[in-house]
Amino acid sequence: MTKIDLITGILGAGKTTFLRKYASYFIQQGYKIAILENDFGAVNIDMMLLQDLKSENCQLEMITGGCDADCHKRRFKTKLISLGMQHFDRIMIEPSGIFDMDEFFDILYESPLDKWFEIGSILGIIPAELDNSLSEQMRYLLASESACCGRLILSKLNAIKQTDFKHLPEKISNNLNQMLSEIQCNRFFQPEDFFVKNWENFTNQDYFDFSCAGYSHASYVKKFHIDNLKSEVHYFMHVGIPENQIAKIINAIMQDSNCGIIFRLKGSLPISDNKWLKINATKEKIDISPVPDGQAVLIVMGDSIHTEYIYNYIKSVNINPDFVFI
């Protein structure tokens, strides 16, 4: 049977960055793998950021939105049936940061998928700077996604002092266990459940251990239905911003509370000579780096987003007459 790994984490946790490293390990070991980007959004920037992994040993697939949760579930199952017929060694799924874990389990227990696939590892990516300032809905999402994980991997450790590493697992486990108690979950994490190591220093043994982490069956109360979550994703299409203005505008949007509670802003923008820049921003850090190809779009994710403010920021420097947001 083909093993399927699920990489969970809230918006901006670092799922795609981890997935690149994890998938590269399997490719280097000679495995034939597939990566499935399972997103409710209309545009999947993360898929663009994985394009360089595409090869004879690595197939990239995606499911995008434009439908309700039931339709999305059907598309998810159809895509897995297609992948099941191709006999991969391992399949890795990166869902949206807004994801109902029951969808994953329900689909894999249905025929014929239950005869083709087995769950390998469910890995949770948890930001090292996690605190109690998340909204109620984001606390629910983080708790419900983490409850089933076989291993929790801390991200964004570069922002944390090395001397603080020792205390991180206890601090974050206390925060996460409080969130789990809010949904009456029977899971309780210990500090040793967290993997604390700078990602640049991951070894093949680390990746092998992740692949054997397994998962947990955990029960909890569903405080929100996936269709009713107020966490939002907005798409600003056909964006053209002069290169010397990009960092300034992105920073202004991220720091202006009038724009809403923004967890992450990502996308890609064209610059001169048919070149592109990848944008990946949180309040703590803005990463702008070159990529070989892209799509002129900025995607804003968060709670209570005020699109009119973001629109005005972009419009003030935009040079593409087709600029629009959806």
Secondary structure in CASP SS format (residue, H / E / C, confidence):
PFRMAT SS
TARGET T0000
AUTHOR 0000-0000-0000
METHOD secondary structure of the structure
MODEL  1
M C 1.00
T E 1.00
K E 1.00
I E 1.00
D E 1.00
L E 1.00
I E 1.00
T E 1.00
G C 1.00
I C 1.00
L C 1.00
G C 1.00
A C 1.00
G C 1.00
K H 1.00
T H 1.00
T H 1.00
F H 1.00
L H 1.00
R H 1.00
K H 1.00
Y H 1.00
A H 1.00
S H 1.00
Y H 1.00
F H 1.00
I H 1.00
Q H 1.00
Q C 1.00
G C 1.00
Y C 1.00
K C 1.00
I E 1.00
A E 1.00
I E 1.00
L E 1.00
E E 1.00
N E 1.00
D C 1.00
F C 1.00
G C 1.00
A C 1.00
V C 1.00
N C 1.00
I H 1.00
D H 1.00
M H 1.00
M H 1.00
L C 1.00
L C 1.00
Q H 1.00
D H 1.00
L H 1.00
K C 1.00
S E 1.00
E C 1.00
N C 1.00
C E 1.00
Q E 1.00
L E 1.00
E E 1.00
M E 1.00
I E 1.00
T C 1.00
G C 1.00
G C 1.00
C C 1.00
D C 1.00
A H 1.00
D H 1.00
C H 1.00
H H 1.00
K H 1.00
R H 1.00
R H 1.00
F H 1.00
K H 1.00
T H 1.00
K H 1.00
L H 1.00
I H 1.00
S H 1.00
L H 1.00
G H 1.00
M C 1.00
Q C 1.00
H C 1.00
F C 1.00
D C 1.00
R E 1.00
I E 1.00
M E 1.00
I E 1.00
E E 1.00
P E 1.00
S C 1.00
G C 1.00
I C 1.00
F C 1.00
D C 1.00
M H 1.00
D H 1.00
E H 1.00
F H 1.00
F H 1.00
D H 1.00
I H 1.00
L H 1.00
Y C 1.00
E C 1.00
S C 1.00
P C 1.00
L H 1.00
D H 1.00
K H 1.00
W H 1.00
F E 1.00
E E 1.00
I E 1.00
G E 1.00
S E 1.00
I E 1.00
L E 1.00
G E 1.00
I E 1.00
I E 1.00
P E 1.00
A C 1.00
E C 1.00
L C 1.00
D C 1.00
N C 1.00
S C 1.00
L C 1.00
S C 1.00
E H 1.00
Q H 1.00
M H 1.00
R H 1.00
Y H 1.00
L H 1.00
L H 1.00
A H 1.00
S H 1.00
E H 1.00
S H 1.00
A C 1.00
C C 1.00
C E 1.00
G C 1.00
R E 1.00
L E 1.00
I E 1.00
L E 1.00
S E 1.00
K C 1.00
L H 1.00
N H 1.00
A H 1.00
I C 1.00
K C 1.00
Q H 1.00
T H 1.00
D H 1.00
F H 1.00
K H 1.00
H H 1.00
L H 1.00
P H 1.00
E H 1.00
K H 1.00
I H 1.00
S H 1.00
N H 1.00
N H 1.00
L H 1.00
N H 1.00
Q H 1.00
M H 1.00
L H 1.00
S H 1.00
E H 1.00
I C 1.00
Q C 1.00
C C 1.00
N C 1.00
R C 1.00
F C 1.00
F C 1.00
Q C 1.00
P H 1.00
E H 1.00
D H 1.00
F E 1.00
F E 1.00
V C 1.00
K C 1.00
N C 1.00
W H 1.00
E H 1.00
N H 1.00
F C 1.00
T C 1.00
N H 1.00
Q H 1.00
D H 1.00
Y H 1.00
F H 1.00
D H 1.00
F H 1.00
S H 1.00
C C 1.00
A C 1.00
G C 1.00
Y E 1.00
S C 1.00
H C 1.00
A C 1.00
S C 1.00
Y C 1.00
V C 1.00
K C 1.00
K C 1.00
F C 1.00
H C 1.00
I H 1.00
D H 1.00
N H 1.00
L C 1.00
K C 1.00
S C 1.00
E E 1.00
V E 1.00
H E 1.00
Y E 1.00
F E 1.00
M E 1.00
H C 1.00
V C 1.00
G C 1.00
I C 1.00
P C 1.00
E H 1.00
N H 1.00
Q H 1.00
I H 1.00
A H 1.00
K H 1.00
I H 1.00
I H 1.00
N H 1.00
A H 1.00
I H 1.00
M H 1.00
Q H 1.00
D C 1.00
S H 1.00
N H 1.00
C H 1.00
G C 1.00
I E 1.00
I E 1.00
F E 1.00
R E 1.00
L E 1.00
K E 1.00
G E 1.00
S E 1.00
L E 1.00
P E 1.00
I E 1.00
S C 1.00
D C 1.00
N C 1.00
K E 1.00
W E 1.00
L E 1.00
K E 1.00
I E 1.00
N E 1.00
A E 1.00
T C 1.00
K C 1.00
E C 1.00
K C 1.00
I E 1.00
D E 1.00
I E 1.00
S E 1.00
P E 1.00
V E 1.00
P C 1.00
D C 1.00
G C 1.00
Q C 1.00
A E 1.00
V E 1.00
L E 1.00
I E 1.00
V E 1.00
M E 1.00
G E 1.00
D E 1.00
S C 1.00
I C 1.00
H C 1.00
T H 1.00
E H 1.00
Y H 1.00
I H 1.00
Y H 1.00
N H 1.00
Y H 1.00
I H 1.00
K H 1.00
S C 1.00
V C 1.00
N C 1.00
I C 1.00
N C 1.00
P C 1.00
D C 1.00
F C 1.00
V E 1.00
F E 1.00
I C 1.00
END
